[in-house]
Amino acid sequence: MLDLTNRTTPYLIGEIGINHNGEINIAKRLLDACFATGWDCAKFQKRSPDDAVPKGEREKRRDTPWGEMSYIEYKHKIEFGKTEYDLINEYCATKPLDWTMSVWDQPSLEFASRYNLPFLKLPSAKLTDDELLIDSCRTGQLIVVSTGMSTVEEIDHAVEILEKHAVSFVLLHSTSTYPTKNHEINLNSIPYLQERYGCMVGYSGHEYGLTPTVVAGAMGAAIIERHITLDHTMWGTDQSASIEITGMDVIRKRFNADMNIFGEKTKFLFESEKAARKKLRAR
């Protein structure tokens, strides 16, 4: 199980999600990007389309790179199964690189439990799914839950379940719009959630740009999650709100270089100041 207690920089998750468009070679290139840029973990999304897709959405027609098809056909088309995840598991072990998945339904939770993952993620859409939340907790894994599209009362209820059933959990502040407008990012929710629930809090961002991500780390986010892509112009709903490999590299380097500027919650007279003190102070 992932231990975040002694880290000096946020744990960086590259959310591949479904940006692989059902192609394992794209997934491997994004795994390479996570490893090359020093990110800690790559994450996928696991759904059982027949369980996860609402009935009213299933037969809606959609234009895709593979032609026009129903939404349920499209979801089956891009869904990775055991063959792909076995390859991902082996590929990450050779680097090494952590990997995990968001689970959207009970069959996906059962599927994820077959792998030795560092934690399990529940997306914002499933924060109110009590059964899935409780069953995820019963795996004994660290549970990471995004809080987008949720009221405080809904988060209160989820935290009651997590406190009762989870070995350990982390909440991620998030706003579930793609991309998120600056005035809706609301990073002050990070210290608010920390104070309200007394738990570790991270940030899952969907905005354009990198600055909010870096600021979130400065505000104490234990985990940073961003969607990643090879190219913003690739086909797919999440590509435009994702960051490319150069952005991933910038974020890791900023955290490595800048996190020590915060120091400790006290005031020091530094040794380097003493010469100036002697020169400039009259008494």
Backbone torsions as a table, in degrees:
resi	resn	phi	psi	omega
1	MET	NA	139.3	-178.3
2	LEU	-63.4	133.5	176.7
3	ASP	-114.6	118.7	-176.9
4	LEU	-102.9	1.4	-166.1
5	THR	-68.3	-32.8	-172.9
6	ASN	-106.4	16.0	-179.1
7	ARG	-78.8	145.8	175.7
8	THR	-104.6	-9.6	175.4
9	THR	-131.4	157.2	179.4
10	PRO	-62.5	149.1	173.2
11	TYR	-78.0	117.4	-172.4
12	LEU	-96.7	122.1	179.5
13	ILE	-110.0	120.6	172.6
14	GLY	-88.4	108.1	-177.8
15	GLU	-82.0	95.3	175.8
16	ILE	-71.1	-37.3	177.2
17	GLY	56.2	-119.6	175.3
18	ILE	-114.3	19.6	178.9
19	ASN	-70.5	-2.8	173.9
20	HIS	-79.2	-12.3	179.6
21	ASN	53.1	33.0	176.2
22	GLY	79.3	9.9	-177.0
23	GLU	-113.3	119.9	-175.5
24	ILE	-65.9	-30.7	179.8
25	ASN	-68.2	-34.9	174.3
26	ILE	-66.3	-42.0	178.0
27	ALA	-59.4	-43.0	-179.4
28	LYS	-65.1	-37.4	177.7
29	ARG	-65.8	-36.3	177.1
30	LEU	-72.4	-33.9	172.7
31	LEU	-63.8	-42.6	175.8
32	ASP	-58.3	-40.4	-179.4
33	ALA	-64.0	-43.7	177.8
34	CYS	-58.4	-46.1	-178.0
35	PHE	-68.0	-44.8	-175.9
36	ALA	-65.9	-32.2	-177.6
37	THR	-94.2	2.8	175.0
38	GLY	80.1	18.5	174.3
39	TRP	-74.4	156.7	-170.2
40	ASP	-88.0	-28.6	-168.2
41	CYS	-153.1	146.8	170.2
42	ALA	-113.6	139.8	-177.0
43	LYS	-128.4	141.3	177.1
44	PHE	-114.9	171.7	173.9
45	GLN	-114.8	128.7	-178.9
46	LYS	-115.0	120.8	177.4
47	ARG	-128.8	150.7	163.1
48	SER	-102.2	100.6	-169.9
49	PRO	-51.6	-37.6	-178.9
50	ASP	-67.2	-21.5	177.0
51	ASP	-97.1	-36.9	-169.4
52	ALA	-87.8	-29.5	-175.8
53	VAL	-83.6	123.3	179.0
54	PRO	-57.3	144.1	-176.1
55	LYS	-58.2	-36.5	-178.5
56	GLY	-68.8	-14.3	-178.3
57	GLU	-100.0	-15.4	-166.9
58	ARG	-63.1	-40.8	-173.6
59	GLU	-96.8	3.4	176.4
60	LYS	-64.0	138.9	-176.8
61	ARG	-82.4	146.3	-177.5
62	ARG	-143.0	135.7	172.6
63	ASP	-82.4	128.9	-178.1
64	THR	-134.3	168.5	175.8
65	PRO	-61.8	-15.7	-179.3
66	TRP	-103.0	13.4	-179.3
67	GLY	102.5	176.9	179.3
68	GLU	-74.6	136.6	178.6
69	MET	-155.7	167.5	176.1
70	SER	-70.9	158.3	-179.4
71	TYR	-60.2	-39.3	-179.8
72	ILE	-67.7	-35.6	175.9
73	GLU	-64.3	-43.1	178.3
74	TYR	-60.3	-44.8	-178.9
75	LYS	-63.8	-38.1	175.0
76	HIS	-66.3	-36.3	-176.6
77	LYS	-61.7	-40.0	-174.1
78	ILE	-97.5	1.3	-176.0
79	GLU	-81.9	125.2	173.5
80	PHE	-76.6	147.2	177.0
81	GLY	-120.6	-160.2	-174.5
82	LYS	-59.2	-42.3	-178.0
83	THR	-58.1	-48.6	-178.3
84	GLU	-68.2	-42.7	-177.8
85	TYR	-71.2	-29.5	172.5
86	ASP	-63.9	-41.5	177.2
87	LEU	-64.8	-42.2	178.1
88	ILE	-61.5	-43.6	180.0
89	ASN	-60.7	-45.3	179.5
90	GLU	-68.0	-41.5	-177.5
91	TYR	-64.0	-43.3	179.8
92	CYS	-68.4	-33.8	-179.8
93	ALA	-64.6	-28.9	-178.1
94	THR	-76.3	-14.8	-172.0
95	LYS	-83.0	-55.8	-5.6
96	PRO	-89.1	159.2	178.8
97	LEU	-147.6	130.0	173.3
98	ASP	-64.0	148.2	171.2
99	TRP	-146.6	155.2	178.3
100	THR	-159.1	-170.8	-179.7
101	MET	-148.1	152.7	167.6
102	SER	-83.7	136.2	179.5
103	VAL	-107.7	134.5	-173.8
104	TRP	-111.3	-5.7	-175.9
105	ASP	-165.6	170.8	-176.5
106	GLN	-62.2	-46.1	177.4
107	PRO	-59.2	-35.7	179.1
108	SER	-68.9	-37.0	175.6
109	LEU	-62.7	-44.8	177.6
110	GLU	-61.3	-40.2	178.5
111	PHE	-63.7	-47.3	-178.1
112	ALA	-62.4	-31.2	-177.2
113	SER	-68.7	-11.3	177.9
114	ARG	-75.4	-16.5	-175.3
115	TYR	-108.5	153.2	178.6
116	ASN	-87.1	79.1	-175.0
117	LEU	-92.2	150.0	-178.2
118	PRO	-73.1	-22.7	177.3
119	PHE	-167.3	167.2	173.6
120	LEU	-115.0	143.6	-179.0
121	LYS	-114.0	135.2	168.4
122	LEU	-111.4	126.7	-178.1
123	PRO	-73.8	166.0	-179.8
124	SER	-54.1	-36.9	-177.6
125	ALA	-62.2	-20.5	-175.4
126	LYS	-109.5	9.9	179.2
127	LEU	-60.7	-29.3	-178.3
128	THR	-96.5	6.9	178.2
129	ASP	-89.5	88.2	-173.6
130	ASP	-57.1	-43.2	-176.9
131	GLU	-63.1	-45.7	179.9
132	LEU	-66.3	-37.7	178.8
133	LEU	-63.6	-47.2	-179.2
134	ILE	-65.0	-45.3	-178.8
135	ASP	-66.1	-33.9	175.6
136	SER	-64.9	-42.2	178.2
137	CYS	-60.0	-36.4	-175.9
138	ARG	-69.3	-10.4	175.2
139	THR	-71.2	-16.9	-176.4
140	GLY	81.9	5.0	-179.8
141	GLN	-83.8	159.0	163.3
142	LEU	-62.0	132.1	-179.5
143	ILE	-110.9	124.9	177.9
144	VAL	-111.0	126.6	-174.3
145	VAL	-127.7	126.2	173.8
146	SER	-82.2	149.1	-172.7
147	THR	-116.1	17.5	177.7
148	GLY	-63.3	158.4	178.4
149	MET	52.2	27.8	-174.4
150	SER	-122.1	146.2	172.2
151	THR	-85.1	162.9	176.9
152	VAL	-59.6	-38.2	-179.8
153	GLU	-63.9	-38.0	177.9
154	GLU	-68.0	-39.3	177.4
155	ILE	-67.0	-41.0	176.0
156	ASP	-53.5	-46.5	-178.1
157	HIS	-65.0	-43.5	178.8
158	ALA	-62.5	-41.1	-179.5
159	VAL	-66.1	-35.3	174.9
160	GLU	-57.8	-43.4	178.0
161	ILE	-65.5	-45.3	-178.9
162	LEU	-63.0	-43.0	-180.0
163	GLU	-64.7	-31.0	-178.8
164	LYS	-81.5	-36.7	-168.2
165	HIS	-114.3	-24.5	-172.8
166	ALA	-86.1	143.2	170.5
167	VAL	-66.5	-41.7	178.6
168	SER	-159.4	150.8	179.6
169	PHE	-150.3	157.7	175.6
170	VAL	-133.4	135.1	172.3
171	LEU	-95.9	142.4	174.3
172	LEU	-112.8	121.0	170.6
173	HIS	-67.2	137.0	-178.7
174	SER	-159.0	152.4	170.9
175	THR	-120.4	122.3	-169.6
176	SER	-89.9	57.4	167.5
177	THR	-126.4	145.4	-171.9
178	TYR	-128.6	106.2	-4.7
179	PRO	-81.3	160.5	178.8
180	THR	-83.1	131.4	175.7
181	LYS	-73.0	149.0	-174.9
182	ASN	-54.6	-41.2	-175.7
183	HIS	-73.8	-5.4	177.6
184	GLU	-109.2	2.9	-179.6
185	ILE	-70.2	-44.1	169.5
186	ASN	55.3	57.5	-178.0
187	LEU	-64.8	-18.0	176.3
188	ASN	-64.7	-10.6	173.0
189	SER	-66.1	-22.5	-179.0
190	ILE	-64.1	-57.5	177.1
191	PRO	-64.9	-29.9	177.5
192	TYR	-61.6	-47.8	179.6
193	LEU	-66.2	-38.8	177.7
194	GLN	-59.2	-45.7	-177.5
195	GLU	-71.0	-41.0	-175.6
196	ARG	-68.0	-38.7	-172.4
197	TYR	-111.9	-10.3	178.1
198	GLY	61.7	34.5	-178.6
199	CYS	-128.1	171.7	173.3
200	MET	-68.4	142.1	-179.4
201	VAL	-131.4	140.2	176.3
202	GLY	-124.5	-166.1	-176.3
203	TYR	-139.5	128.8	173.1
204	SER	-115.0	109.0	-172.0
205	GLY	-103.2	146.2	178.4
206	HIS	-129.9	20.1	-175.1
207	GLU	-90.3	165.4	167.9
208	TYR	-73.1	149.2	172.7
209	GLY	87.4	175.2	-172.4
210	LEU	-114.7	-21.8	-172.5
211	THR	-57.6	-46.3	179.8
212	PRO	-59.4	-33.6	178.9
213	THR	-64.0	-45.6	-180.0
214	VAL	-66.0	-41.7	178.6
215	VAL	-63.1	-39.3	178.5
216	ALA	-58.6	-41.5	176.2
217	GLY	-63.4	-40.0	178.6
218	ALA	-65.0	-26.7	-180.0
219	MET	-86.5	3.0	173.1
220	GLY	105.5	13.2	178.1
221	ALA	-64.2	122.6	-178.9
222	ALA	-77.2	-28.7	179.4
223	ILE	-128.8	139.0	171.4
224	ILE	-120.0	127.8	177.2
225	GLU	-123.5	126.3	174.6
226	ARG	-134.1	139.5	171.3
227	HIS	-64.1	140.3	-178.9
228	ILE	-125.0	152.9	-178.0
229	THR	-148.7	157.9	172.6
230	LEU	-76.5	-30.0	-174.6
231	ASP	-162.0	127.9	179.8
232	HIS	-58.5	-24.7	-175.2
233	THR	-86.2	-1.4	177.8
234	MET	-64.5	156.0	-179.8
235	TRP	-72.3	138.2	175.6
236	GLY	141.6	149.2	-173.1
237	THR	-69.2	-25.9	-175.4
238	ASP	-97.1	-7.2	-171.1
239	GLN	-62.8	-42.4	-173.2
240	SER	-69.7	-26.1	179.3
241	ALA	-96.8	15.1	179.2
242	SER	-101.5	167.4	175.3
243	ILE	-108.8	145.4	179.5
244	GLU	-84.6	176.3	-171.8
245	ILE	-62.9	-37.4	179.0
246	THR	-62.6	-37.7	176.9
247	GLY	-66.5	-37.7	176.3
248	MET	-60.2	-42.6	-179.7
249	ASP	-64.3	-42.2	179.4
250	VAL	-61.6	-45.2	-177.9
251	ILE	-61.8	-48.1	-179.7
252	ARG	-61.2	-44.0	-178.7
253	LYS	-65.2	-36.9	177.9
254	ARG	-64.8	-43.2	178.8
255	PHE	-65.7	-42.5	-179.9
256	ASN	-62.3	-36.5	-175.7
257	ALA	-86.1	-32.7	-164.5
258	ASP	-105.8	-17.0	-172.9
259	MET	-66.4	-22.5	-179.8
260	ASN	-77.4	-3.2	179.5
261	ILE	-71.5	-15.4	-174.7
262	PHE	-83.1	-29.4	176.4
263	GLY	60.3	-141.2	-177.1
264	GLU	-115.7	160.5	-177.9
265	LYS	-82.8	66.9	175.2
266	THR	-157.9	-177.5	179.0
267	LYS	-121.2	130.2	-178.6
268	PHE	-113.9	150.1	159.1
269	LEU	-97.3	106.6	-176.0
270	PHE	-78.3	149.1	179.1
271	GLU	-56.4	-36.4	-178.5
272	SER	-68.0	-16.8	-179.9
273	GLU	-86.5	-15.1	-168.1
274	LYS	-66.1	-34.8	178.8
275	ALA	-65.2	-44.4	177.9
276	ALA	-64.9	-37.5	178.3
277	ARG	-60.9	-45.3	-178.8
278	LYS	-65.0	-37.1	-177.3
279	LYS	-75.8	-38.3	-167.6
280	LEU	-103.5	-17.2	-179.9
281	ARG	-91.7	127.9	179.5
282	ALA	-75.6	-26.2	179.9
283	ARG	-144.5	NA	NA
